[in-house]
Amino acid sequence: MLLDKIDGPEQLKTLTVEQLDQLAEEIRQFLIEKLSLTGGHLAPNLGVVELTLAMHYLFDSPSDKFIFDVGHQSYVHKIITGRKDQFDTLRKYKGLCGFVKRSESQHDVWEAGHSSTSLSAAIGMAMARDFKGDSNRVVAVIGDGALTGGMALEALNHIGHEKRKLIVVLNDNEMSIAPNVGALHHYLGKIRTGRQYQKVKEDVHQLLNRIPAIGGKLADTVSRFKDSIKYLLMSGILFEQFGLSYLGPIDGHDTEALLEVLKQADNINGPVLVHVITTKGKGYKPAENDSHTWHGASPYKIESGKMVKAVGPPMYTKVFGDVLIELAEQDERIVAVTPAMPSGSGLLDFASKFPTRMIDVGIAEQHAATMSAALAIEGMKPVFAVYSTFLQRAYDQVVHDICRQNLNVVFAIDRAGFVGPDGETHQGVYDIPYLRHVPNMVLMMPKDENELRHMMKTAIEYNDGPIAVRYPRINAEGVEIDPLLKTIPIGTWEVLKEGESEYALLAVGPMIKIAKEASELLIRDGIDVEIINARFIKPLDEAMLLRLAAQHKKLVVIEESAELGGLGSAILEFYAKQQLDDVVVRIKGIPDLFIEHGTIAQQRDEVGLNAVNIANLVHGMKAKRKKNAN
């Protein structure tokens, strides 16, 4: 097999085009087999095999910079750059990252888990190259979906303004486009991008401009004529108007055509956009037929294409989607808003039942937030369903457009807490700190699926401003569901277990289970702790906090969130304002670190969010108290 002989991109350059096609098929089979065991982003990577090979064949990574938008379509790049033997560890703890990772390889020059960043990175690297007097190439690969992100359009505008040598590859795997306009279209593309044509065009303009009186007018006429021909015969006018030369569309699975167009792009001394049409999931029928489901796949059976799914209670995402339908049947004001994540956010059934009340804005979180604000002003009840990590991108809109105007927007924050294999770019551990300090915001998290249902009812009924419900990327607890939905009084906590000792465990969300496990360990040592479901992160249950202080409780706050600015910080701030200096509070959350990929259990263990560590923390508090007493 050719793949066995490829340990670096330089080895590609000895192959023929026919051998590149053979290698592409071997890589597809390699990915299908490996990802059936590990899971991962199968469909996007199957779609960019020939494109990635062509880039490495023509250009010289790492001196030439390849920037992959989002980075989840970089598996082929990883295989070619010497990491194929690590694919059994893909997305596993301490193993190969599912995204581009600079610490993994010198060939990984830009990291991203969020979309629409590649063009900004590319123009930055192109400018740095020119400042230093270097001559390397910069190639950015961006998908048609990512191009809807406002940041990408801002960068495109700047790229056209700068006019620096830069190649943008638009990997288009969904957008329909008009067919090529015959042989003339291809011919014009070749002569427009040839070095000689570019030089002749510049020489003609310089010559015309030197002619006294009429030269400038003639030059303008030639430019207008050229533009007119372009409008008649070419399909990339939008990009041309941004200031980029446009090449395409090109069949992204035709290796020879890809090599030719990338050579043409390299001949242009300025920014150029190469429009490549690819098939998501290419080479594996289940992924080709349903690229949406196979975008990020769990382990699967290769022959049948059936996903291997864990048996048990539904995911919290499913619980959210179901209860939103239930609430929307009773309240016509409810509309669901998502930034290109209808499936991931559990809204497909809602969209089927209420197609006119389902709004997918594409990859545009900022727009989604501000649009939700306007919907709320006009009396609707927008439910903005978004991953915690993606809500970060709309922070200004949350503060400026929603909270400042105190609007009734419901935030359904999925993937709150650790997310497992997607790792550090997707960890939902920062939303408590970045939402808690914003005026007017209410923030809550359920201990189980039954409480999530009641919290959604509470959020819909709440009419005093923005309110957020955060929930994790795990299976629910499997508890009994109340037949009727009810509202929960805002800012109230719940005592789950009374305790006879002076210690209390305050936990939120999945940490309730860990608190209960720690309590069982402590009972064996004669320490009977109180357990509190601190379900409202903002506002706090101040009455309960004062009661705990009066009873001289020693508190341990357990949260799957960044400790800096989290629930524990809020409790310490409250006691400081009350000047209750003798209250002892210990916080167990996520320290000031980015936590990489692995299972959620492994990520929790890494930061000590488990029952043994919580029990040891209580023992440590007890030992310190005895020492101080002596």
N, C-alpha and C positions, 0 to 999 in steps of 0.2 A: 504493500500500500504506500502511496505517495505520502500520506499524512505521517506515517512512522518516521519519515526522513526529514520532516520539517520541524526544526527547533528554533528557528529565527526567521525574520522576514527576508533576510538577504538570500536565503535558499530558494525563495520563490522566483528570483530573477533568472534562474537557470532553466525554468520550465517553459514549455510551449503553451500557446493558448489552449490547445486541446488538453494538455496536462492540467492546466488551471481548472478547466471544466470538470475533469475527473476528480481533482482535489476538492472542488466544491461539493460534489456528491458525497465524497467520503466524510467531509466535515458535517454535512447534514445528518448522515447516519450516526456519526459520533455524538452529535448533540441530542438526537432523538433517544439514543440509548442511555447516555449519561443523565439527562434530565428526567428520564422516566423514574430514576431512583432518587434524585435530589430535589426535583421540582425546580422551577425557575422560569425566566422569561423566554419561553420556547419560540412562540410565533414571531416576535420581533427579530430574533437572531436568525431564524431560518430565512427570513426575507432579505438579509443584507450580506449573504455569504459571498456572492460574486462581487458586490460592491467593495467589501472589505479587502478581498483578495486583489482586486484591481488597484486599490489605493496603495497597498503594500508592495505590489509588483512595480508600480511606476515611481513611487516616491520613496524617501529614505527616512523612516522612523528610526530613532527618536529625534534626529536633527530636524526633520520635517515634523510639524506638530499636527497630530490628529485629535480633534476635539469632538467627542460624541455627546450629543444632547441627551440629557437624563443619564445615559451611561448603561442602561440595561440592555442595549443592543450591541454590547462590546464583547460578547462571548467569542465570536470568531477572531476578533483582534487579540484576545487573550490566548487563544489556541495558537495563532501564528507567532506570537511573541514569547513562546517558550513555556507556557503554563498548562498545556494540555494534560500533563501527567497529574495535575492537581485537581482535575475536574470532579473526582470522586468526593472532594471536600467542599464543593461549591455551596455557598450560603450556610455552611456549617461552622460551628464554633471554632475559632482560630484557623479557619480554612479560607478558601478562595472567595473573595467578595463577589457579589452579584452585580456590582457596578464597577466602573473604572476606579482604581485605587492607586494613588501615586506611590504609596509605600510598597506596592507589589512589584512594580516594574518601571524602568526608566521610559518605557513606551507609553505609560499612562501619564499624560501631562495635565489633565484637568479632571476634577471630581465633581459629580453632580448626581443627586437623587431626585431633584426637581427639574421640571422641563423648562425650556426656553432660555437657557443660560449660555448656550454654546456660541451664539453670534457675538455676544458681549465679550466673552473670553477670547474669541478669535481675533476681533479687532484690537483688543488689548495686546495680544501676543504679536500681531502684525506690526503694531506701532512700536513695541519694544524691540522687535527685530530691526526695524528701520532706524530707531534711535541708536542702536549699537552698531549699525553698519553691516549687519549680517545679511545673508541671502537665502535663508531657508524658507520653505513653503509653509503655509498655514492652511489647513483644510478642516472645515467645520461640517459635521453631518447633523442635519436637523430634520425631524419628521414634519409632515403636513399638520398633524395635530398640535405639535409644539409651536408651530408658526403662528397659531392663534393667540399665544401669550403676548401680552402687551410689551414685555421686556424684549422679546425677539424683534418686534416691529420697531421699537426704539433703537435697537442695535442696527437693524437693517438701514434705518434712516441715517445713522452715523457712518456706517460702512460706505454708503453711497457718497456721503459728504467728504470722507477722507480720501477716497480714490486709491487706496493702497492695494497692493497685490495680495489677493486673498481668494480662496475658492470656497464657496458655500455649496454643499451637496444637499439638495432638497430630496429627502427620501419619502416619496409620495406613495403610500400604500392604500389609500382610501379615496382620495379626491378624484372625481371623474374629470377627464380633460379631453379637449378636441383632438382628433387624430392628426398626424403629421400631414403637411400639405405637399405631398409627393416629392419627386426628385429635386425640384427647385428649392424646396425648403431646406433639404440637406445641403445642397450646393451653396446656397447663401450662407448657411451656418459655417461651412468650411472656409469660404473666402473671407467672411467677416472676422474669423478668429485666427487666420493664418498670420504669422509674423510679418510676411511681406505686405499683406493687405493693410495691417495696422500701420506699418511704416509709410506706405504709399498714401494712406488717408491723412496722416499727420503732415507729410510733405506737401500734399495738395493744399491743405488748409493754410500752411505757412506761406506757400507761394501766392495764393489768392489774397491773403491779407497784406502782402507787400505791394499789390497793385494800387497805385494812387486813386483815390476818389471812389472807385467801384469795387475794389478788392473785398472789403468787408461785407458789402451787400451780396456779392457772389458767394462768399463763404457761407453766409446765413442761408442763402437759397439752396446750396448743396446740402446743408444740414437738414433743412426742412424737407427736401426731396428724399433724403435717406430715411428720415423718420416716417414719412408717408408710406414708403415701401415696407418699412418695418411693421406699421400698423396693419397693412393689408395682408402680409404673409407670415407674421410671427405671432406666437401665442403667449410670450412672456413679457408683455408690455408693462405690466405692473412693476416687475422687477427692474426693467430697463428704466422706468421713470424714477425708481429709487436710486438709480445710478450704477446698477450692476449690469454687466453683459449677461445675456440669457442664452443658455444652450439646452436644447431638449424639446420635447420630452424624449428620454432614452429608456429603452427596455433594460431594467436593472438586473435582468438575469441573462443578458447577452454580453458575455465577457469581452468579445472583440469590440462591440460597440462602446462598452464602458471604457475600455482602454483608449479608444480613439477620441472620445469626447473629453476624457481627462487630460489627454495630451493637448487637445485644442484649448482647454481651459488654462493649462499651464503656459500657453503661448501668449495669453492676454496679460498685459502689464497693468493690471488694475483689478477691481473686484469682479468676480464672475459667479453666476449661479448656475449650477448644473442640475437640471430637473430629471430625476430618476424615478421611473415607475417600477415598484416592486410589489410582490405578492406576500402578504404576511402569512407565515406558516408554510411557505413554499417547500414542497417535497414531502409533507406529511398531511395526508388528506383530512384527518380530524381537525388539524389546526388551520388548514386552508378553508375548510367549510365553516369554521366558527372561530375566527381569529380573535374575537373579543374574549371568549372564555379562555382561550389558550394564550392570551397575552402574558399572564403570569400563572403558570400551571403548578398545581401540587403534583406529587408523584403519580404516575399513571401506568396502565397496562398498554404496552406498545401496540399489540395486535388489535385490541378492541377500542383503544382510545378512551377507556373509562378511567376517570380519576380515582385514586385511592384516598378515600375520605374517612376521617375518624368517626366512629359511631358514638353518639351521645346527644346531649341537649343541643338545641340550635345555637348558632353564633349570635352574639348580641346584635350584630348587624341585621340579622333576619328578624329578631324580636322587634327592633326599631322599625323596620319596614312594614311589618304586619300591624303594629299598633298605629302607625301613621295612617294606614288605610282605614282602620277602625275609626280614628278620630276625624278623618276627612269625610267619611260618610255622614258624620253628624254636623260638620262645620264647613260650609262652602267657601269660607275665606282662606282655607289652608291651601297653599301651593308649595310644592317641593322644588328646591333649587339645588343644582349640583354642578361643579366644574369638571365635566367630562368623566364623572365616576358614577353613573347610574347603577351599574352592576355592583361595583365595590362597596357602594353605600347602601345597598339593599333596596333600591328604588325601582327595579324592573317591574315588579307586580303593581306598584303604585302607578307607574307610567302606563301600564296596560289598562288599569281600571279608570284612571283619570288622565287621559293623554293631554288634555288641554290645560291641566294644572301641574304638569311636569315640565320644568324648565332646565334644560341642559345648555349651559352657556359655553361649553368647550373649556379648554385650559385657560381660564381667565378668572382666577379667584378674586382679584380686586374688583373686577366688574360685577361678579356675582354678589359680593357684599354690598356694594353701593346700590345695585339694582334692588336688592332685598330691602334696603332702607327705603327706597322710593315706593316699593310695593306696600310696605308697612304704613307709610304716610297716607296712602290712598285707601287704607282700611282693610287690606289683605293681611293674612297671617303667614308670612314666608317662613319656611323651615329650611335653613341653609345646612344641607348635609355635606359634611366635609371631613377629610382626615385631619387629625390634629396637626401633622407636619405641614399640610398644605394651607391650613388656616394662617400659619405664620406669614404667608405671602400677602395676606390681606390685612395686616396689622393696622396700617394707617387708616384704612377704610372702616375697620371695626371701631377705632377710637374716634375718628373725625366725623364719619357719616352716620354711624349707628348709635354709639354710646353717647356722644356729645348731644345728639338730638333726642336721646332717650326714646328710641323707637322700638316697637314690639316685634323684634326679630328673634326667632328661635334658632339657636345654633345646636345642631346635632353633631357632636364631635366624636367621630369614630377613630379607632386605632389610638385611643388615649392610653398612655403607658408604653411598656415595651412591645415591640412588634415582631421580634424573632428574626427570621432570615433576611429581611430587608435591611436590617441594621441601622447604623448611626444616622443616615440621612432621613430615615423614616420614623425614628423613635418619637412617640407622642408624649414627651416628658416635659415640654416647656410651656404648654398652654395654661397651666395654673399660674405660673409667674407672670406671663404676659397678658393674662386676662384679669387676674385678681385685683390689680391696682388701678384698673380703669373705672372711673365713676359710673354708676348706674347698672353695672353688670351684676347679674346673679349667676352663680356657678355651682353646679351640683353633680354628683356621681352616684350611681346606684350600687347597692351591694349584690343584687341579683336581678334576673330578668323581670320578676314581678314588680320590683321597685322601679325598674326602668320604665315599665308601662305606666305606672302612676306618675313618674316624673315627666313623661311626655304629656300626660293629661294636665299636670300642673303647669307645664311650660305653655301649652296652648291657652289655658285659662288665664294666665298671667297677663295683665294689661298695663303694667307700670314700667315697661322698658325692656331692654334686651335680657335674654335668659339663655343659658347654655347648659346642655346635658352632655357630659363626656362619658364614654363607655369603651371597653377594651376590645382588642382583637383576639378574643378567645371564645370558647364555648361557654354558654351560660351555666348556671348552677344546677339546673334541673329541678327547681322548686315548683311547688303548686302555684297555679295562676289564679288570682282572685277573679271571680266572674264579672265584677263591676269595677270600672276605673274610678279612681278617686284622686283628689288633689292632696298634696302634702303641704302643710303650713310652711311658708318660706322661712328659712333660717332655723329649722328645728332638727336636732339630732335625736338619735334613738339609742337607748341603753339595751344592748343585746344580752348582756350578762352582768348581773351585779356581783361585786366582789367584797370580801371581808378584809382584804389587805389594804395597804395604803397606795397601791399601784393601780393605774388605769392605762389601758391600751386604747388609743384613739386611732381608728383606721378608716380608710375610704376605699370604695370599690373592691377589687380583688384582694386587697390587703386585709379585708375582714377575715377571709379564710385563713390567712397566715396568722392573724392575731388569735384566732380560735385554736390553731395548732400550737402556738406558743403558750397559750393559756393551759392547755393540757399538759405540756411539759412542766410548767411551773407548779401546777397542782401537785405533781409527784414530789415536789420539793417543799410542799406546804405553803405555797404562795398563791392565794386566791385573788386574781386580778379582775377588775371591772373592764368590760369591753364595750366600747361606744362606736356606733356607726356615725362618723362625722360627715354625713352625706351632703351637707351644705358647706362648701368651701368658702363661699361668700354669699350672704352674710353668715358669720359664725353664730353658733348658738351661745350667746353671751351669758344667758342665765345658767346654762349647764357648766360653762367654764368657771363662773363665780361659785357655783355649788362645789365643784371639784376643788377649787382653791380653799374654800371654807373647811372642807373635810381633809385638808392637808394631803391631798393625793399627789403622788409622783407620777408624772405623765410620760408616756412614750407615744410619739406620733409616728404612724407608719403610713407612708405614701409612695406610690410608684410614680414619682415626679421628681423633678430637680429640687433639691433641698433649698437652694437659694431662691427665696421668694415664694416658696410653696406653702402648704397648709400649716406646717410646723412654724414657719416664719410668721404667719398670720397670728397664730396663737401666742407666740412670744411677744409680738407687737401689742396684742390686746392686754396681756398681763403687765407689760411695761407702762402702758397708758394708765392702767388702774393702780400703778405703783405697788403691785403685789410682787415684791422682789424675792419672797421666800418660796415661791412656787418653782418646783424643779421640773423642767421639760427637756426631754431628749428627743432628737429627730432622727428617724431612720428612713432615708429616701435615697435619691440618686446623687452622688457627690458631683463635684465640678469637673465631670469627665464626659466625653463622648463614648458611648458603649457600642461596640461593634456587633456584627451579626452572630447568630447562634439561635438556640431555642430560647423561648421566654424564661424557662426555668434556669437555664445556664446564665442568662443575663441577670436574673434576680440574684442568683448565687454569687455572681461576680461582685455585686455591690452589697451583699449581706442581707438582702430582703428575703429572709427565710425564717422559719420558726426557731431554729436553734440559735441564730444570732439575736433574735428579739429576746428570747429567754435569757441569753447570756447578758444582754444589755440590762435587763431588770436585775439580774444577780449582781452585776457591777455596781448599779445604783445602791443596792442594799449593802454591799460590802463597803462602799465609800461612806455610807451613812453611819455604819458601825464604827469605822475608823475615826470619823469626825466626832462621834459621841465619846469615844475614849480620849 
